[in-house]
Amino acid sequence: MATVLESLTVPSRSSAILPKPTTTPVTAFASIINRRSLRFPQLKGLKIRFHSSSTVNRSLGSVSQSSSRLACAGRIVCEAQDTAVKVPAVTDATWKSLVLESESPVLVEFWAPWCGPCRMIHPVIDELANQYAGKLKCYKLNTDDCSSIATEYGIRSIPTVIIFKNGEKKEAIIGAVPKTTLTTSIEKFL
């Protein structure tokens, strides 16, 4: 889901910024972007979407060649894309390959959809997945869906976070703890 961060109105063709109507739409768009008077912020995770009543499709990847000119004016909307790492779910079917056979340390959050403290710790787990990308693999296991794994590892309270290394359970952290507590535990096994 994208969130609108800012919108900007592009001046009409009569202004000095836009190229002459004889250029193709792709060339026209490129020359607009390269002009000093119209700068877009260089922010990671943003995309530009054009809004206009024109028939020209002005998404960044494809500009229709059927029109010989760029529309006179339009609105550019910057949207924030989902840039956070989505922590994937692990299931009974994927447990062995993703957790037990992993060559890098693995953090697994045991949770359930009805658990309030689990929802509080989800953003912390997402931050840790971003922070330790490439060093630590993070997964979430829904205890309602995978009760056999939860039983095997003695999960009696959720949220519980378990750190695995070389397929072995190394440490368990129970409850919605601060990020620093989880970071301290993770650092021991990297």
Contact map, one row per residue, 1 for C-alpha under 8 A:
1110000000000000000000000000000000000000000000000000000000000000000000000000000011000000000000000000000000000000000000000000000000000000000000000000000000000000000000000000000000000000000000
1111000000000000000000000000000000000000000000000000000000000000000000000000001111000000000000000000000000000000000000000000000000000000000000000000000000000000000000000000000000000000000000
1111100000000000000000000000000000000000000000000000000000000000000000000000001110000000000000000000000000000000000000000000000000000000000000000000000000000000000000000000000000000000000000
0111111000000000000000000000000000000000000000000000000000000000000000000000111100000000000000000000000000000000000000000000000000000000000000000000000000000000000000000000000000000000000000
0011111000000000000000000000000000000000000000000000000000000000000000000000111100000000000000000000000000000000000000000000000000000000000000000000000000000000000000000000000000000000000000
0001111100000000000000000000000000000000000000000000000000000000000000000000111000000000000000000000000000000000000000000000000000000000000000000000000000000000000000000000000000000000000000
0001111110000000000000000000000000000000000000000000000000000000000000000011110000000000000000000000000000000000000000000000000000000000000000000000000000000000000000000000000000000000000000
0000011111000000000000000000000000000000000000000000000000000000000000000011100000000000000000000000000000000000000000000000000000000000000000000000000000000000000000000000000000000000000000
0000001111100000000000000000000000000000000000000000000000000000000000001111000000000000000000000000000000000000000000000000000000000000000000000000000000000000000000000000000000000000000000
0000000111110000000000000000000000000000000000000000000000000000000000001111000000000000000000000000000000000000000000000000000000000000000000000000000000000000000000000000000000000000000000
0000000011111110110000000000000000000000000000000000000000000000000000011100000000000000000000000000000000000000000000000000000000000000000000000000000000000000000000000000000000000000000000
0000000001111110010000000000000000000000000000000000000000000000000000011100000000000000000000000000000000000000000000000000000000000000000000000000000000000000000000000000000000000000000000
0000000000111111111100000000000000000000000000000000000000000000000000111000000000000000000000000000000000000000000000000000000000000000000000000000000000000000000000000000000000000000000000
0000000000111111010000000000000000000000000000000000000000000000000000010000000000000000000000000000000000000000000000000000000000000000000000000000000000000000000000000000000000000000000000
0000000000111111110000000000000000000000000000000000000000000000000000000000000000000000000000000000000000000000000000000000000000000000000000000000000000000000000000000000000000000000000000
0000000000001111111000000000000000000000000000000000000000000000000000000000000000000000000000000000000000000000000000000000000000000000000000000000000000000000000000000000000000000000000000
0000000000101011111000000000000100101100000000000000000000000000000000000000000000000000000000000000000000000000000000000000000000000000000000000000000000000000000000000000000000000000000000
0000000000111111111100000001001100000000000000000000000000000000000000000000000000000000000000000000000000000000000000000000000000000000000000000000000000000000000000000000000000000000000000
0000000000001001111110100001001100000000000000000000000000000000000000000000000000000000000000000000000000000000000000000000000000000000000000000000000000000000000000000000000000000000000000
0000000000001000011111100000000000000000000000000000000000000000000000000000000000000000000000000000000000000000000000000000000000000000000000000000000000000000000000000000000000000000000000
0000000000000000001111110000000000000000000000000000000000000000000111000000000000000000000000000000000000000000000000000000000000000000000000000000000000000000000000000000000000000000000000
0000000000000000000111110000000000000000000000000000000000000000000110000000000000000000000000000000000000000000000000000000000000000000000000000000000000000000000000000000000000000000000000
0000000000000000001111111011000000000000000000000000000000000000000110000000000000000000000000000000000000000000000000000000000000000000000000000000000000000000000000000000000000000000000000
0000000000000000000011111111000000000000000000000000000000000000101111000000000000000000000000000000000000000000000000000000000000000000000000000000000000000000000000000000000000000000000000
0000000000000000000000111111100000000000000000000000000000000011101111000000000000000000000000000000000000000000000000000000000000000000000000000000000000000000000000000000000000000000000000
0000000000000000000000011111110000000000000000000000000000000010100000000000000000000000000000000000000000000000000000000000000000000000000000000000000000000000000000000000000000000000000000
0000000000000000000000111111111000000000000000000000000000000000000000000000000000000000000000000000000000000000000000000000000000000000000000000000000000000000000000000000000000000000000000
0000000000000000011000111111111100000000000000000000000000000000000011000000000000000000000000000000000000000000000000000000000000000000000000000000000000000000000000000000000000000000000000
0000000000000000000000001111111110000000000000000000000000000000000001000000000000000000000000000000000000000000000000000000000000000000000000000000000000000000000000000000000000000000000000
0000000000000000000000000111111111000000000000000000000000000000000000000000000000000000000000000000000000000000000000000000000000000000000000000000000000000000000000000000000000000000000000
0000000000000000011000000011111111100000000000000000000000000000000000000000000000000000000000000000000000000000000000000000000000000000000000000000000000000000000000000000000000000000000000
0000000000000000111000000001111111100100000000000000000000000000000000000000000000000000000000000000000000000000000000000000000000000000000000000000000000000000000000000000000000000000000000
0000000000000000000000000000111111100111000000000000000000000000000000000000000000000000000000000000000000000000000000000000000000000000000000000000000000000000000000000000000000000000000000
0000000000000000000000000000011111110110000000000000000000000000000000000000000000000000000000000000000000000000000000000000000000000000000000000000000000000000000000000000000000000000000000
0000000000000000100000000000001111111110000000000000000000000000000000000000000000000000000000000000000000000000000000000000000000000000000000000000000000000000000000000000000000000000000000
0000000000000000000000000000000001111110000000000000000000000000000000000000000000000000000000000000000000000000000000000000000000000000000000000000000000000000000000000000000000000000000000
0000000000000000100000000000000000111110000000000000000000000000000000000000000000000000000000000000000000000000000000000000000000000000000000000000000000000000000000000000000000000000000000
0000000000000000100000000000000111111111000000000000000000000000000000000000000000000000000000000000000000000000000000000000000000000000000000000000000000000000000000000000000000000000000000
0000000000000000000000000000000011111111100000000000000000000000000000000000000000000000000000000000000000000000000000000000000000000000000000000000000000000000000000000000000000000000000000
0000000000000000000000000000000010000111110000000000000000000000000000000000000000000000000000000000000000000000000000000000000000000000000000000000000000000000000000000000000000000000000000
0000000000000000000000000000000000000011111000000000000000000000000000000000000000000000000000000000000000000000000000000000000000000000000000000000000000000000000000000000000000000000000000
0000000000000000000000000000000000000001111100000000000000000000000000000000000000000000000000000000000000000000000000000000000000000000000000000000000000000000000000000000000000000000000000
0000000000000000000000000000000000000000111111000000000000000000000000000000000000000000000000000000000000000000000000000000000000000000000000000000000000000000000000000000000000000000000000
0000000000000000000000000000000000000000011111000000000000000000000000000000000000000000000000000000000000000000000000000000000000000000000000000000000000000000000000000000000000000000000000
0000000000000000000000000000000000000000001111100000000000000000000000000000000111100000000000000000000000000000000000000000000000000000000000000000000000000000000000000000000000000000000000
0000000000000000000000000000000000000000001111110000000000000000000000000000011110000000000000000000000000000000000000000000000000000000000000000000000000000000000000000000000000000000000000
0000000000000000000000000000000000000000000011111000000000000000000000000000011110000000000000000000000000000000000000000000000000000000000000000000000000000000000000000000000000000000000000
0000000000000000000000000000000000000000000001111100000000110000000000000001111000000000000000000000000000000000000000000000000000000000000000000000000000000000000000000000000000000000000000
0000000000000000000000000000000000000000000000111110000001110000000000000001111000000000000000000000000000000000000000000000000000000000000000000000000000000000000000000000000000000000000000
0000000000000000000000000000000000000000000000011111000001100000000000000111100000000000000000000000000000000000000000000000000000000000000000000000000000000000000000000000000000000000000000
0000000000000000000000000000000000000000000000001111100000000000000000000111100000000000000000000000000000000000000000000000000000000000000000000000000000000000000000000000000000000000000000
0000000000000000000000000000000000000000000000000111110000000000000000101110000000000000000000000000000000000000000000000000000000000000000000000000000000000000000000000000000000000000000000
0000000000000000000000000000000000000000000000000011111000000000000000000100000000000000000000000000000000000000000000000000000000000000000000000000000000000000000000000000000000000000000000
0000000000000000000000000000000000000000000000000001111110000000000000100000000000000000000000000000000000000000000000000000000000000000000000000000000000000000000000000000000000000000000000
0000000000000000000000000000000000000000000000000000111110000000000000000000000000000000000000000000000000000000000000000000000000000000000000000000000000000000000000000000000000000000000000
0000000000000000000000000000000000000000000000000000011111000011011001100000000000000000000000000000000000000000000000000000000000000000000000000000000000000000000000000000000000000000000000
0000000000000000000000000000000000000000000000000000011111100111000000000000000000000000000000000000000000000000000000000000000000000000000000000000000000000000000000000000000000000000000000
0000000000000000000000000000000000000000000000001100000111110111000000000000000000000000000000000000000000000000000000000000000000000000000000000000000000000000000000000000000000000000000000
0000000000000000000000000000000000000000000000011100000011111110000000000000000000000000000000000000000000000000000000000000000000000000000000000000000000000000000000000000000000000000000000
0000000000000000000000000000000000000000000000011000000001111110000000000000000000000000000000000000000000000000000000000000000000000000000000000000000000000000000000000000000000000000000000
0000000000000000000000000000000000000000000000000000000000111110000000000000000000000000000000000000000000000000000000000000000000000000000000000000000000000000000000000000000000000000000000
0000000000000000000000000000000000000000000000000000000011111111000000000000000000000000000000000000000000000000000000000000000000000000000000000000000000000000000000000000000000000000000000
0000000000000000000000001100000000000000000000000000000111111111100000000000000000000000000000000000000000000000000000000000000000000000000000000000000000000000000000000000000000000000000000
0000000000000000000000001000000000000000000000000000000111000111111000000000000000000000000000000000000000000000000000000000000000000000000000000000000000000000000000000000000000000000000000
0000000000000000000000011100000000000000000000000000000000000011111100000000000000000000000000000000000000000000000000000000000000000000000000000000000000000000000000000000000000000000000000
0000000000000000000000000000000000000000000000000000000100000001111100000000000000000000000000000000000000000000000000000000000000000000000000000000000000000000000000000000000000000000000000
0000000000000000000000011000000000000000000000000000000100000001111111000000000000000000000000000000000000000000000000000000000000000000000000000000000000000000000000000000000000000000000000
0000000000000000000011111000000000000000000000000000000000000000111111000000000000000000000000000000000000000000000000000000000000000000000000000000000000000000000000000000000000000000000000
0000000000000000000011111001000000000000000000000000000000000000001111100000000000000000000000000000000000000000000000000000000000000000000000000000000000000000000000000000000000000000000000
0000000000000000000010011001100000000000000000000000000100000000001111110000000000000000000000000000000000000000000000000000000000000000000000000000000000000000000000000000000000000000000000
0000000000001000000000000000000000000000000000000001010100000000000011111100000000000000000000000000000000000000000000000000000000000000000000000000000000000000000000000000000000000000000000
0000000000111100000000000000000000000000000000000000000000000000000001111100000000000000000000000000000000000000000000000000000000000000000000000000000000000000000000000000000000000000000000
0000000011111000000000000000000000000000000000000001000000000000000000111110000000000000000000000000000000000000000000000000000000000000000000000000000000000000000000000000000000000000000000
0000000011110000000000000000000000000000000000000111100000000000000000111111000000000000000000000000000000000000000000000000000000000000000000000000000000000000000000000000000000000000000000
0000001111000000000000000000000000000000000000000111000000000000000000001111100000000000000000000000000000000000000000000000000000000000000000000000000000000000000000000000000000000000000000
0000001111000000000000000000000000000000000000011110000000000000000000000111110000000000000000000000000000000000000000000000000000000000000000000000000000000000000000000000000000000000000000
0001111100000000000000000000000000000000000000011110000000000000000000000011111000000000000000000000000000000000000000000000000000000000000000000000000000000000000000000000000000000000000000
0001111000000000000000000000000000000000000001111000000000000000000000000001111100000000000000000000000000000000000000000000000000000000000000000000000000000000000000000000000000000000000000
0111110000000000000000000000000000000000000001111000000000000000000000000000111110000000000000000000000000000000000000000000000000000000000000000000000000000000000000000000000000000000000000
0111100000000000000000000000000000000000000011100000000000000000000000000000011111100000000000000000000000000000000000000000000000000000000000000000000000000000000000000000000000000000000000
1110000000000000000000000000000000000000000011100000000000000000000000000000001111100000000000000000000000000000000000000000000000000000000000000000000000000000000000000000000000000000000000
1100000000000000000000000000000000000000000010000000000000000000000000000000000111110000000000000000000000000000000000000000000000000000000000000000000000000000000000000000000000000000000000
0000000000000000000000000000000000000000000010000000000000000000000000000000000111111000000000000000000000000000000000000000000000000000000000000000000000000000000000000000000000000000000000
0000000000000000000000000000000000000000000000000000000000000000000000000000000001111100000000000000000000000000000000000000011001000000000000000000000000000000000000000000000000000000000000
0000000000000000000000000000000000000000000000000000000000000000000000000000000000111110000000000000000000000000000000000000010011000000000000000000000000000000000000000000000000000000000000
0000000000000000000000000000000000000000000000000000000000000000000000000000000000011111000000000000000000000000000000000000010000000000000000000000000000000000000000000000000000000000000000
0000000000000000000000000000000000000000000000000000000000000000000000000000000000001111100000000000000000000000000000000000110010000000011100000000000000000000000000000000000000000000000000
0000000000000000000000000000000000000000000000000000000000000000000000000000000000000111110000000000000000000000000000000000000000000000011100000000000000000000000000000000000000000000000000
0000000000000000000000000000000000000000000000000000000000000000000000000000000000000011111000000000000000000000000000000000000000000000001111000000000000000000000000000000000000000000000000
0000000000000000000000000000000000000000000000000000000000000000000000000000000000000001111111100100000000000000000000000000000000000000001110000000000000000000000000000000000000000000000000
0000000000000000000000000000000000000000000000000000000000000000000000000000000000000000111111100000000000000000000000000000000000000000000011001100000000000000000000000000000000000000000000
0000000000000000000000000000000000000000000000000000000000000000000000000000000000000000011111110000000000000000000000000000000000000000000000000101100000000000000000000000000000000000000000
0000000000000000000000000000000000000000000000000000000000000000000000000000000000000000011111110000000000000000000000000000000000000000000000000000000000000000000000000000000000000000000000
0000000000000000000000000000000000000000000000000000000000000000000000000000000000000000011111111110000000000000000000000000000000000000000000000000000000000000000000000000000000000000000000
0000000000000000000000000000000000000000000000000000000000000000000000000000000000000000011111111111000000000000000000000000000000000000000000000000000000000000000000000000000000000000000000
0000000000000000000000000000000000000000000000000000000000000000000000000000000000000000000111111111100000000000000000000000000000000000000000000000000000000000000000000000000000000000000000
0000000000000000000000000000000000000000000000000000000000000000000000000000000000000000000001111111110000000000000000000000000000000000000000000000000000000000000000000000000000000000000000
0000000000000000000000000000000000000000000000000000000000000000000000000000000000000000010001111111110000000000000000000000000000000000000000000000000000000000000000000000000000000000000000
0000000000000000000000000000000000000000000000000000000000000000000000000000000000000000000001111111110001000000000000000000000000000000000000000000000000000000000100100000000000000000000000
0000000000000000000000000000000000000000000000000000000000000000000000000000000000000000000000111111110000000000000000000000000000000000000000000000000000000000000101110000000000000000000000
0000000000000000000000000000000000000000000000000000000000000000000000000000000000000000000000011111111000000000000000000000000000000000000000000000000000000000000001100000000000000000000000
0000000000000000000000000000000000000000000000000000000000000000000000000000000000000000000000001111111111000000000000000000000000000000000000000000000000000000000011100000000000000000000000
0000000000000000000000000000000000000000000000000000000000000000000000000000000000000000000000000000111110000000000000000000000000000000000000000000000000000000000011000000000000000000000000
0000000000000000000000000000000000000000000000000000000000000000000000000000000000000000000000000000011111000000000000000000000000000011100000000000000000000000000011000000000000000000000000
0000000000000000000000000000000000000000000000000000000000000000000000000000000000000000000000000000011111100000000000000000000000000011100000000000000000000000001111000000000000000000000011
0000000000000000000000000000000000000000000000000000000000000000000000000000000000000000000000000010010111110000000000000000000000000001111000000000000000000000001110000000000000000000000000
0000000000000000000000000000000000000000000000000000000000000000000000000000000000000000000000000000000011111000000000000000000000000001111000000000000000000000111100000000000000000000000000
0000000000000000000000000000000000000000000000000000000000000000000000000000000000000000000000000000000001111100000000000000000000000000011110000000000000000000111100000000000000000000000000
0000000000000000000000000000000000000000000000000000000000000000000000000000000000000000000000000000000000111110000000000000100000000000011110000000000000000011110000000000000000000000000000
0000000000000000000000000000000000000000000000000000000000000000000000000000000000000000000000000000000000011111000000000000000000000000000111100000010000100111110000000000000000000000000000
0000000000000000000000000000000000000000000000000000000000000000000000000000000000000000000000000000000000001111101001000000000000000000000111100000000000000111000000000000000000000000000000
0000000000000000000000000000000000000000000000000000000000000000000000000000000000000000000000000000000000000111111001000000000000000000000001110000000000000110000000000000000000000000000000
0000000000000000000000000000000000000000000000000000000000000000000000000000000000000000000000000000000000000011111001100000000000000000000001000000000000000000000000000000000000000000000000
0000000000000000000000000000000000000000000000000000000000000000000000000000000000000000000000000000000000000001111100000000000000000000000000000000000000000000000000000000000000000000000000
0000000000000000000000000000000000000000000000000000000000000000000000000000000000000000000000000000000000000011111111100000000000000000000000000000000000000110000000000000000000000000000000
0000000000000000000000000000000000000000000000000000000000000000000000000000000000000000000000000000000000000000011111110000000000000000000000000000000000000000000000000000000000000000000000
0000000000000000000000000000000000000000000000000000000000000000000000000000000000000000000000000000000000000000001111111000000000000000000000000000000000000110000000000000001100000000000000
0000000000000000000000000000000000000000000000000000000000000000000000000000000000000000000000000000000000000011101111111100000000000000000000000000000000000110000000000000000100000000000000
0000000000000000000000000000000000000000000000000000000000000000000000000000000000000000000000000000000000000000101111111110000000000000000000000000000000000000000000000000000000000000000000
0000000000000000000000000000000000000000000000000000000000000000000000000000000000000000000000000000000000000000000111111111000000000000000000000000000000000000000000000000000100000000000000
0000000000000000000000000000000000000000000000000000000000000000000000000000000000000000000000000000000000000000000011111111100000000000000000000000000000000010000000000000000110000000000000
0000000000000000000000000000000000000000000000000000000000000000000000000000000000000000000000000000000000000000000001111111110000000000000000000000000000000000000000000000000000000000000000
0000000000000000000000000000000000000000000000000000000000000000000000000000000000000000000000000000000000000000000000111111111000000000000000000000000000000000000000000000000000000000000000
0000000000000000000000000000000000000000000000000000000000000000000000000000000000000000000000000000000000000000000000011111111100000000000000000000000000000000000000000000000001100000000000
0000000000000000000000000000000000000000000000000000000000000000000000000000000000000010000000000000000000001000000000001111111110000000010000000000000000000000000000000000000000000000000000
0000000000000000000000000000000000000000000000000000000000000000000000000000000000011110000000000000000000000000000000000111111111000000000000000000000000000000000000000000000000000000000000
0000000000000000000000000000000000000000000000000000000000000000000000000000000000010000000000000000000000000000000000000011111111100000000000000000000000000000000000000000000000000000000000
0000000000000000000000000000000000000000000000000000000000000000000000000000000000000000000000000000000000000000000000000001111111110000000000000000000000000000000000000000000000000010000000
0000000000000000000000000000000000000000000000000000000000000000000000000000000000001010000000000000000000000000000000000000111111111001110000000000000000000000000000000000000000000000000000
0000000000000000000000000000000000000000000000000000000000000000000000000000000000011000000000000000000000000000000000000000011111111000000000000000000000000000000000000000000000000000000000
0000000000000000000000000000000000000000000000000000000000000000000000000000000000000000000000000000000000000000000000000000001111111000000000000000000000000000000000000000000000000000000000
0000000000000000000000000000000000000000000000000000000000000000000000000000000000000000000000000000000000000000000000000000000111111111100000000000000000000000000000000000000000000000000000
0000000000000000000000000000000000000000000000000000000000000000000000000000000000000000000000000000000000000000000000000000000011111111100000000000000000000000000000000000000000000000000000
0000000000000000000000000000000000000000000000000000000000000000000000000000000000000000000000000000000000000000000000000000000000011111100000000000000000000000000000000000000000000000000000
0000000000000000000000000000000000000000000000000000000000000000000000000000000000000000000000000000000110000000000000000000000000011111100000000000000000000000000000000000000000000000000001
0000000000000000000000000000000000000000000000000000000000000000000000000000000000000000000000000000000111100000000000000000000010011111110000000000000000000000000000000000000000000000000001
0000000000000000000000000000000000000000000000000000000000000000000000000000000000000000000000000000000111100000000000000000000010011111111000000000000000000000000000000000000000000000000000
0000000000000000000000000000000000000000000000000000000000000000000000000000000000000011000000000000000001111000000000000000100010000001111100000000000000000000000000000000000000000000000000
0000000000000000000000000000000000000000000000000000000000000000000000000000000000000011110000000000000001111000000000000000000000000000111110000000000000000000000000000000000000000000000000
0000000000000000000000000000000000000000000000000000000000000000000000000000000000000011110000000000000000011110000000000000000000000000011111000000000000000000000000000000000000000000000000
0000000000000000000000000000000000000000000000000000000000000000000000000000000000000000111000000000000000011110000000000000000000000000001111100100000000000000000000000000000000000000000000
0000000000000000000000000000000000000000000000000000000000000000000000000000000000000000101000000000000000000111100000000000000000000000000111111100000000000000000000000000000000000000000000
0000000000000000000000000000000000000000000000000000000000000000000000000000000000000000000000000000000000000111000000000000000000000000000011111110110000000000000000000000000000000000000000
0000000000000000000000000000000000000000000000000000000000000000000000000000000000000000000000000000000000000001000000000000000000000000000001111110000000000000000000000000000000000000000000
0000000000000000000000000000000000000000000000000000000000000000000000000000000000000000001000000000000000000000000000000000000000000000000001111110000000000000000000000000000000000000000000
0000000000000000000000000000000000000000000000000000000000000000000000000000000000000000001100000000000000000000000000000000000000000000000011111111110000000000000000000000000000000000000000
0000000000000000000000000000000000000000000000000000000000000000000000000000000000000000000000000000000000000000000000000000000000000000000000111111111000000000000000000000000000000000000000
0000000000000000000000000000000000000000000000000000000000000000000000000000000000000000000100000000000000000000000000000000000000000000000000000111111100000000000000000000000000000000000000
0000000000000000000000000000000000000000000000000000000000000000000000000000000000000000000100000000000000000000000000000000000000000000000000100111111110000000000000000000000000000000000000
0000000000000000000000000000000000000000000000000000000000000000000000000000000000000000000000000000000000000100000000000000000000000000000000100111111111100000000000000000000000000000000000
0000000000000000000000000000000000000000000000000000000000000000000000000000000000000000000000000000000000000000000000000000000000000000000000000011111111110000000000000000000000000000000000
0000000000000000000000000000000000000000000000000000000000000000000000000000000000000000000000000000000000000000000000000000000000000000000000000001111111100000000000000000000000000000000000
0000000000000000000000000000000000000000000000000000000000000000000000000000000000000000000000000000000000000000000000000000000000000000000000000000111111100000000000000000000000000000000000
0000000000000000000000000000000000000000000000000000000000000000000000000000000000000000000000000000000000000000000000000000000000000000000000000000011111110000000000000000000000000000000000
0000000000000000000000000000000000000000000000000000000000000000000000000000000000000000000000000000000000000100000000000000000000000000000000000000011111111101000000000000000000000000000000
0000000000000000000000000000000000000000000000000000000000000000000000000000000000000000000000000000000000000000000000000000000000000000000000000000001001111100000000000000000000000000000000
0000000000000000000000000000000000000000000000000000000000000000000000000000000000000000000000000000000000000000000000000000000000000000000000000000000000111111000000000000011000000000000000
0000000000000000000000000000000000000000000000000000000000000000000000000000000000000000000000000000000000000111001011000000000000000000000000000000000000111111000000000000011000000000000000
0000000000000000000000000000000000000000000000000000000000000000000000000000000000000000000000000000000000001111001011001000000000000000000000000000000000001111100000000000011100000000000000
0000000000000000000000000000000000000000000000000000000000000000000000000000000000000000000000000000000000001110000000000000000000000000000000000000000000101111110000000001111000000000000000
0000000000000000000000000000000000000000000000000000000000000000000000000000000000000000000000000000000000111100000000000000000000000000000000000000000000000011111000000001110000000000000000
0000000000000000000000000000000000000000000000000000000000000000000000000000000000000000000000000000000000111100000000000000000000000000000000000000000000000001111100001111100000000000000000
0000000000000000000000000000000000000000000000000000000000000000000000000000000000000000000000000000000011110000000000000000000000000000000000000000000000000000111110001111000000000000010000
0000000000000000000000000000000000000000000000000000000000000000000000000000000000000000000000000011000011110000000000000000000000000000000000000000000000000000011111111110000000000000000000
0000000000000000000000000000000000000000000000000000000000000000000000000000000000000000000000000000011111000000000000000000000000000000000000000000000000000000001111111100000000000000000010
0000000000000000000000000000000000000000000000000000000000000000000000000000000000000000000000000001111110000000000000000000000000000000000000000000000000000000000111110000000000000000000000
0000000000000000000000000000000000000000000000000000000000000000000000000000000000000000000000000011110000000000000000000000000000000000000000000000000000000000000111111000000000000000000000
0000000000000000000000000000000000000000000000000000000000000000000000000000000000000000000000000001000000000000000000000000000000000000000000000000000000000000000111111100000000000000000000
0000000000000000000000000000000000000000000000000000000000000000000000000000000000000000000000000000000000000000000000000000000000000000000000000000000000000000011110111111000000000000000000
0000000000000000000000000000000000000000000000000000000000000000000000000000000000000000000000000000000000000000000000000000000000000000000000000000000000000000011110011111000000000000000000
0000000000000000000000000000000000000000000000000000000000000000000000000000000000000000000000000000000000000000000000000000000000000000000000000000000000000000011100001111100000000000100000
0000000000000000000000000000000000000000000000000000000000000000000000000000000000000000000000000000000000000000000000000000000000000000000000000000000000000001111000001111110000000000000000
0000000000000000000000000000000000000000000000000000000000000000000000000000000000000000000000000000000000000000000000000000000000000000000000000000000000000001110000000011111010000100000000
0000000000000000000000000000000000000000000000000000000000000000000000000000000000000000000000000000000000000000000000000000000000000000000000000000000000001111100000000001111110000000000000
0000000000000000000000000000000000000000000000000000000000000000000000000000000000000000000000000000000000000000000010000000000000000000000000000000000000001111000000000000111110000000000000
0000000000000000000000000000000000000000000000000000000000000000000000000000000000000000000000000000000000000000000011011000000000000000000000000000000000000010000000000000011111000000000000
0000000000000000000000000000000000000000000000000000000000000000000000000000000000000000000000000000000000000000000000001000000000000000000000000000000000000000000000000000111111101100000000
0000000000000000000000000000000000000000000000000000000000000000000000000000000000000000000000000000000000000000000000000001000000000000000000000000000000000000000000000000000111111100000000
0000000000000000000000000000000000000000000000000000000000000000000000000000000000000000000000000000000000000000000000000001000000000000000000000000000000000000000000000000000011111110000000
0000000000000000000000000000000000000000000000000000000000000000000000000000000000000000000000000000000000000000000000000000000000000000000000000000000000000000000000000000000001111111000000
0000000000000000000000000000000000000000000000000000000000000000000000000000000000000000000000000000000000000000000000000000000000000000000000000000000000000000000000000000000011111111100000
0000000000000000000000000000000000000000000000000000000000000000000000000000000000000000000000000000000000000000000000000000000000000000000000000000000000000000000000000000100011111111110000
0000000000000000000000000000000000000000000000000000000000000000000000000000000000000000000000000000000000000000000000000000000100000000000000000000000000000000000000000000000000111111111000
0000000000000000000000000000000000000000000000000000000000000000000000000000000000000000000000000000000000000000000000000000000000000000000000000000000000000000000000000000000000011111111100
0000000000000000000000000000000000000000000000000000000000000000000000000000000000000000000000000000000000000000000000000000000000000000000000000000000000000000000000000010000000001111111110
0000000000000000000000000000000000000000000000000000000000000000000000000000000000000000000000000000000000000000000000000000000000000000000000000000000000000000001000000000000000000111111111
0000000000000000000000000000000000000000000000000000000000000000000000000000000000000000000000000000000000000000000000000000000000000000000000000000000000000000000000000000000000000011111111
0000000000000000000000000000000000000000000000000000000000000000000000000000000000000000000000000000000000000000000000000000000000000000000000000000000000000000000000000000000000000001111111
0000000000000000000000000000000000000000000000000000000000000000000000000000000000000000000000000000000010000000000000000000000000000000000000000000000000000000000010000000000000000000111111
0000000000000000000000000000000000000000000000000000000000000000000000000000000000000000000000000000000010000000000000000000000000000011000000000000000000000000000000000000000000000000011111
